[in-house]
C-alpha cells in the first residue's frame, strides 16, 4: 500500500515517554518550594506540552514575571532528579526504528527546552533516528504552528503529507493551525474528549494501538 504520509512528527512527553506523572509532581513540588498555591493534578496535566513560561503563566496567572525564573529553576531541579529513570512507553524504541527503516521522515515537536530534549534523545539512544527536532525555547510555544511549519520546510514535506502525533490538545490545535492532520494519543496527559475536539484521524488508548494504526494507515 502506498504511504499516506511522508513526515511523522511526534510530541515527546506523554506521547513517546511516560513522563506526565513526573511533570505534574515536579510542578507541584516547585510551587510548594516558592510558596505558591499548588495546582491540582488536572490543572498541571493540562499545561503539559506548552513552553515552560507559557505553562507558568497559565497555571499561576497572578504570579509576577520576576518569580517565573525561581519556579522554573525549582521545576528543573525536581524533574532532572528523576528524568533519567523515566521510561519510554513500551514499544516506542522498536516502532521508531521500524518507521525509519520503512522510509518515513521522523521529527519531534516538543514543549521541552533544547537541553532537555537533547538529554533524553541521548539517554534513550533515539537521536540518530529523527531527521529534525524543534523545541519550545527556539520557537513559539504550541499551539502556534511555527514548529510544524519549520519542520515541514526543513524536510520538504507538504502539510497533507505530514502527520502530527500528540497526547494534548495543544499538539492537535497546533496541527490544525498548520493545516496538518493529526493523531491523538489518549494514553498521555489530556483526556480523549479534549483530543476529539480537534478531529484527529484517530485517537488511541495505548502506544501499541498507535503503532498498529501507523503500520496499517500511515
Secondary structure, DSSP 8 states (H G I E B T S, - for coil): ---S-SEEEE--BTTTB--HHHHHHHHHHHHHHTT-----HHHHHHTTTS-HHHHHHHH-TTS-GGGHHHHHHHHHHHHHTTGGG--B-TTHHHHHHHHHHTT-EEEEEESS-HHHHHHHHHHHT-GGG-SEEEEGGGS--TTSSHHHHHHHHHHT--GGGEEEEESSHHHHHHHHHHT-EEEEETTSSS-HHHHHTT--S-EESSHHHHHHHHHHH-
